[in-house]
Structure formats: structure tokens, C-alpha cells
Amino acid sequence: MQRFPWESARRANRGGRRHGRDRGANGIGQRDTKVTTARNRSRSQPDFLDKATFVQTAAEVADRVGWSELTLSAVAREVDRHVTSLYAHVDGLDDLRREITLLSLEELSDAVWRATLGRVREDALREIALVLRQYVKAHPARSASIVLTRHGSDPEQVSRAQRLAEPIQATLRSFGLSEDQVFHAHRAFSASVWGFTQGESGELFPEGRVDESFEEILELFFLALSSGKWPTQPRRRPVPRSSKRS
């Protein structure tokens, strides 16, 4: 069929307009541009940060920088967030410290329970001491949070602290101690092990031989607990003369 010249020109103009509408100067269509932009935008958005991951990361930062040096800004940098976004999970630094303490109590309780499973007396007490020592070495800030935090006013912290105490107290009972003896023996054991391990992590024993000293602490407890002579009541001691004069 014969076509007139102006029909060919009109058809070409329509094709050019369609091409210009569908394609940009760089050869990408408008729809393609929208898809590409949306994809790039989604890549730039950070992944969702749940509270458990946030607290775990904060605990790792604390172990690295020190319990007293922990700040929200340091945690925000670690999780690649603006510091204000952290308030979706905690009310502030004190609340974050509380969450880390709860995490630490839970972690250490789980480890102590696993260590004492199927063990009693010296075997169980040694495993408890080793777990406590290893935890302090691996997590200095988390262990500090357990020691330095006052748990009495926080019911959740009290509950988790009691769970940590249960396997230790059960082990002390396996030596035949009464409940009153277990009460004081638990304090003596915890203070000795925690104090030694904290001093060890703080490099308070430059002379070395810390493993030998640690073993001697345990042997002293084994000897006292196994002998059946663990004190039942504090010994009444005479009042020093200097106190009488005052």
C-alpha cells in the first residue's frame, strides 16, 4: 500500500515521543529508575536491631572499654545508630547498665548450673570456682556489674542473683553444713573467689604464681568444709584493751 510522506513523518514523531516518555537520557526507563532508587534506599537502611542483640552488643562494648567507661555514644557507634534511637530499648545509661547486669547474672547462673550438674562436695566447689574465675577473665565488665550493683531494690535482679546462689549453696550443703553455716560459708567462698579473681584481672599480683594461690584458697575451703569443724557460731573474742579505755 502506498503511504503518503506526511504519514511516515507523523508515525516517526509518535515513536519519538513514546521513546522520550519511556526512556531517560541515560537509557533507563522511569519505572526502572524508581525500582533502582528503592533498592538503593533499602540497602542504605540499617537492619532491625532487637533489644537482646542491643544489650549483648552493649555488654561486649563494656567488656572492651571498662564498666565505668561505658557510654550510650560508644554503644551507638558499635551498632551504627544515632544515640537517640537507643532510647527505644532503654531509658538511659543506668537502665542499660541494669540490662547488662541482668544478662550477666543469667549467663553466669547458666554456667554455674551446668558446672555443678552431677557433682557434689570438692568436685562441685572446684568447678564453681573455675567457672567464676573464667567468667571474670572473659567478661571483666559484666562480672563487675554483678559485684558492684546493689540488687536489693530490683526484684528481677534479686531473682536472678538467687538463681546464681542456689547451686553454690546446694554444694555447701553437700558437706553437711547447717543452713546457718551455709549462709556464712557462701559469703566467705564468694568473697574469696570474687576478690581473688577481681584482683587477678586488675593485675594486683605482679609476683605471679596466681594459679598456685588460687589452688591454695580452694584447698583451705576443702579442708575446713570436710573436717566437720566449720564454725557454727562466731567465736567470742575478748574486747581489746584500747577499746575499753575509750
C-alpha positions in Angstrom: 0.0 0.0 0.0 1.3 3.4 -0.9 1.9 5.7 2.1 2.0 9.5 1.9 5.2 11.2 3.1 3.4 13.0 5.9 2.1 9.7 7.4 5.6 8.5 7.7 6.7 11.7 9.5 3.7 11.6 11.8 4.4 7.9 12.7 8.1 8.8 13.4 7.1 11.7 15.7 4.8 9.4 17.7 7.6 6.9 18.1 10.0 9.6 19.2 7.6 10.9 21.8 7.0 7.4 23.2 10.7 6.8 23.3 11.2 10.1 25.2 8.5 9.3 27.7 9.7 5.8 28.4 13.4 6.3 28.4 15.6 8.9 30.1 18.8 10.4 28.8 20.8 7.6 30.3 18.7 4.9 28.7 16.9 3.8 31.9 13.2 4.0 31.9 11.3 5.9 34.6 9.9 2.7 36.1 13.4 1.2 36.1 14.7 4.3 37.9 12.1 4.0 40.6 12.9 0.4 41.2 16.7 1.1 41.3 16.2 4.0 43.7 14.0 2.0 46.1 16.6 -0.8 46.1 19.4 1.5 46.9 17.3 3.1 49.7 16.6 -0.3 51.2 20.3 -1.2 51.1 21.2 2.0 53.0 18.7 1.4 55.8 20.3 -0.5 58.8 19.0 -3.9 59.8 16.4 -4.1 62.6 18.0 -4.1 66.0 16.2 -6.1 68.6 16.7 -5.5 72.3 18.5 -8.7 73.1 21.1 -8.0 70.4 21.4 -4.4 71.5 22.1 -5.5 75.2 24.5 -8.2 74.1 26.5 -5.7 72.0 26.5 -3.2 74.8 27.9 -5.9 77.2 30.7 -6.6 74.7 31.5 -2.8 74.4 31.6 -2.6 78.3 34.0 -5.6 78.4 36.2 -3.8 76.0 36.2 -0.3 77.4 35.5 -1.0 81.0 32.4 -0.9 83.2 32.9 2.6 84.4 33.7 3.9 80.9 30.6 2.6 79.2 28.5 5.3 77.4 25.5 5.3 75.2 27.5 7.0 72.5 30.0 4.2 72.4 27.2 1.6 72.0 25.5 3.7 69.3 28.7 3.7 67.3 29.0 0.0 67.7 25.5 -0.7 66.4 25.7 2.1 63.8 22.7 4.0 65.1 22.1 7.5 66.3 22.3 7.6 70.1 18.6 8.9 70.3 17.4 5.7 68.7 18.7 3.6 71.6 16.0 5.1 73.8 13.6 2.7 72.1 15.2 0.0 74.1 16.4 1.7 77.4 15.6 4.8 79.3 19.2 5.9 79.6 22.7 4.7 80.7 21.5 3.5 84.1 18.8 1.4 82.5 21.3 0.0 80.1 23.6 -1.0 83.0 20.7 -2.7 84.6 20.0 -4.8 81.5 23.7 -5.7 81.3 23.7 -6.8 84.9 20.6 -9.0 84.3 22.3 -10.5 81.3 25.5 -11.2 83.3 23.6 -12.9 86.1 21.7 -15.1 83.6 24.9 -16.1 81.8 26.9 -16.8 84.9 24.0 -18.7 86.5 23.6 -20.9 83.5 27.4 -21.7 83.5 27.4 -22.5 87.2 24.4 -24.8 87.0 26.0 -26.6 84.1 29.2 -27.0 86.0 27.6 -28.5 89.1 25.4 -30.9 87.3 26.0 -34.4 88.8 28.8 -33.1 91.1 29.0 -32.6 94.9 31.4 -31.5 97.6 35.0 -30.8 96.5 34.4 -31.6 92.8 31.4 -29.3 92.5 33.0 -26.5 94.5 36.1 -26.6 92.4 34.1 -26.4 89.2 32.1 -23.4 90.6 35.3 -21.6 91.4 36.8 -22.2 88.0 33.6 -21.0 86.3 33.7 -17.8 88.3 37.3 -17.2 87.6 36.9 -17.9 83.8 33.9 -15.6 83.6 35.8 -12.7 85.3 38.7 -13.2 82.8 36.5 -13.3 79.8 34.0 -10.7 80.8 35.6 -8.2 83.2 32.8 -5.5 82.9 30.0 -8.0 83.1 31.4 -9.6 86.3 32.0 -6.1 87.7 28.3 -5.3 87.1 27.3 -8.3 89.3 29.6 -7.3 92.1 29.1 -3.5 92.1 25.4 -3.4 91.5 23.0 -3.3 94.5 20.4 -5.9 93.8 18.2 -5.4 96.8 15.9 -2.8 95.3 15.3 -4.6 92.0 13.1 -7.7 92.2 14.3 -9.1 88.9 17.9 -8.8 89.8 17.2 -10.4 93.2 15.6 -13.3 91.5 18.5 -13.9 89.1 21.0 -13.4 91.9 19.2 -16.1 94.0 19.3 -18.5 91.0 23.1 -18.0 90.9 23.4 -18.6 94.6 21.3 -21.9 94.6 23.9 -24.3 93.1 26.6 -22.8 95.3 24.5 -23.2 98.5 23.5 -26.7 97.4 27.2 -27.6 97.1 27.9 -26.3 100.5 25.1 -28.3 102.0 26.6 -31.4 100.5 29.4 -31.0 103.0 26.8 -31.5 105.8 26.6 -27.8 106.8 23.5 -26.4 108.5 21.6 -23.6 106.9 23.2 -21.1 109.2 26.6 -22.4 108.3 25.7 -22.4 104.6 24.7 -18.8 104.8 28.1 -17.7 106.1 30.2 -20.2 104.1 28.5 -18.9 100.9 29.6 -15.4 101.8 33.1 -16.4 102.7 33.5 -18.5 99.5 32.1 -15.9 97.2 34.1 -13.1 98.7 37.3 -15.1 98.5 36.9 -16.2 94.9 35.4 -12.9 93.6 38.0 -10.9 95.4 40.9 -13.0 94.1 39.7 -13.0 90.5 39.0 -9.3 90.6 42.5 -8.7 91.9 43.9 -11.0 89.3 42.2 -9.2 86.5 43.4 -5.9 87.9 47.0 -7.1 88.0 47.3 -6.9 91.8 49.6 -9.9 91.9 52.7 -8.8 89.9 54.8 -11.5 91.5 52.8 -14.2 89.6 52.1 -17.7 90.8 48.4 -16.8 90.8 47.3 -20.4 89.9 49.1 -21.7 92.9 47.5 -19.1 95.2 44.1 -19.9 93.7 44.5 -23.6 94.4 45.5 -22.9 98.0 42.4 -20.9 98.5 40.3 -23.9 97.3 42.3 -26.3 99.4 41.7 -24.2 102.5 37.9 -24.4 101.9 38.1 -28.1 101.2 40.0 -28.7 104.4 37.6 -26.6 106.5 34.4 -27.9 104.9 35.5 -31.6 105.0 36.8 -31.6 108.6 33.4 -31.1 110.1 34.8 -28.1 112.0 33.3 -25.3 110.1 32.3 -22.8 112.8 28.7 -22.9 114.0 28.8 -19.6 115.8 31.2 -16.7 115.7 33.9 -17.1 118.4 33.5 -14.5 121.2 36.8 -12.7 121.5 37.9 -10.5 124.4 37.5 -6.8 123.8 40.9 -5.2 123.1 42.2 -3.0 125.9 42.3 0.0 123.7 38.6 -0.2 123.2 38.0 -0.5 126.9 40.0 2.7 127.6 38.0 4.7 125.1 
